[in-house]
Amino acid sequence: MKTQNYLQRIAELKILYRAECLEKRRGIPSEEKQSASQAIAAQIQALSSFLLADSVLLYAAFRGEVDVSTLFDTAIAHGKKVYYPRCEGEIMHFHRVTSREQLLPGKYDILEPSLDREIYIPDQDFHASVCIVPGLAFNRRGYRLGYGRGYYDRFLPKYNGTKIGVTYDILLVERIPKLKFDQPVDAVVTERDLYLVAK
């Protein structure tokens, strides 16, 4: 009974935090989001984990998320393989994309690759790889507040590359309610700073 009450309390806290963070994000002017996104992408481009990566896992920004689309051009220009997520049921797979035109509106109207694109298999990638992880909010310990669907929490345990979370500085928070299956990232990047997560 105690476990059930605890889980319910965490779920309620996440709903509350999510609503607060969404309101904060909606309050950021679009020009500030754009400049912050550019600053975040520039920091990531300078990281050794990105520079040395053979594979880069990105995402298509949705409803005010940090837009890291410029990383696609940089990665392609340097001969890296680029993958974007596609959700099928409860599972999220990453598929290779060589052109932005290969991204089409999919689930939740988020741009995603088609099912026939080359799939990324985490346990068969023996090269350097980096995954840029979106989140509504992060804390300095690398834990994220997502949208409650759990796609990244199911994917990240199978992923052995470097995980970099991105968020606006105003959404870098002190506390995030978490459960044992919530997956931390290796670093969090905002427009103001880079936070490496101690293991």
C-alpha positions, 0 to 999 in steps of 0.5 A: 500500500505504501508503494502504491501511495508513493507511486501515486504521489510521484505521478501527481507531482510530475503532473503538477511540475509538468504544468508549471514547466509548460507555462514557463516555456510558453512564456519565453518569447519566440526570439529568445527561444531561437537565440537560446537554441542557437547557443545550445547547438553551438555548445554541443558542436564544440563537445568532443563527444559530438565531434568524435561521434560517428552517429548522431541521434537527433529529434525534431523540435515540437511546440517550443522545444529547443530547436537543434536542427542546425546540428543536422547540417553540421553532422551531415557536413562532417560525414556522420550518420544522423538518426531521428526517432519514430514512435510505433505503439509504445516503442521508439526507434531511430531511423537514418535520415540523409535529408530533412525532406525525409522527415514527415508529420507523424504521431502527435504531428511531430516530424519523423522518418518513414518506417522504411529508413535504415533503423538504428540498433543500439546494441549493434553500434560499436562506434562513437555515438551521441544522443541529443535528448529533449525534455521539458525540464532537467536538473543538474543531476541529469534527470528529465521531466518529459511529457509522460509517455516514457519513450526515452525512458524505455530507449535510453537503458539500451543506449551505450553512447553519450546522452546530452539533455537540452533545455532552456536555462529557465527550465533547469530546475532544482528538483524533478520527481523521479522513479527507478526507471527514469534515466539520467543523461550524461550532460545537460546543456542550456543557453548559458552553461554545460553541466556534466553529470557525476556518475 
